[in-house]
Amino acid sequence: MAPDPGNVLTVLLVEGPTEEIFYGRVKAEHLDHACSVKIECIEGLYNVNTKILQALTTKHKDQRVRAYCCLDRESRYASVPVFDLGFIRRDLRQKGASNVLSVDAIIATRMIESCFFYDVAGIYAHLRVPRAQRQPKKYRPPEKFCVEDLKDLFRRYGKNYIEGDRAENFINKLDLKKIVRECASLRDGINLILRRGRS
C-alpha cells in the first residue's frame, strides 16, 4: 500500500517512559494545534539506530512521516552514545523509504532531568521546600545536573524521585513554558517541528 499523500504524521521517538511523559506535555501544549503527533518509546539507547529504523520502516511504512529522535546526550559535551543520525538517513534512502520525509534529532544536553532544572523553582515548590532554604543559583547551569542530582535533591527533602510513570505528577507540575523558553535545544526542536509540520 502506498503512503497516504495527504496528512503528514510527526513521530517523536523518545528514549524512555520519563521522556514519554515529558514530551506528552510538549505535544499537548505546543504541537497539537499545528500538526498530528504520535509519541513512541524506543526503550533506551541499546541498538538505538536499529530501533529507530525499525519504527520508521515497519510501523509507519504506509504513512508519510517526519521523525524526531528525542534522546539524551548523557554528557554535557559528548554526542549521544551510539546514535548516528547520518547512518539512519542513509539507510532510509538506501531502503527507498520515501514515506519518511525527514529525520532530525532533539538532544537533551546531558539528560531529560537536566531540562527540569530550568524550572528549579517548580522543583522546590513540588518538594515544599521553605523559601529560606531554597538555593536556585546552586543549580545553574541546568545542563550541569543530571538524574542523580535530582534524586539527591528529592532525598534531601524526604522524597524519592523515581523515573518513569512514578514521575508523572512531578513532571506535570513543572512550568513547561519556562523550560521551553530557557532550554535552547528543546525550544529549537519545537520550532523545527512547527515549521515542518506546516509544510
Summary of the structure (lengths in Angstrom):
residues: 199
radius of gyration: 17.8
end to end distance: 23.2
largest distance: 62.9
contacts: 588
relative contact order: 0.18
helix: 52%
strand: 16%
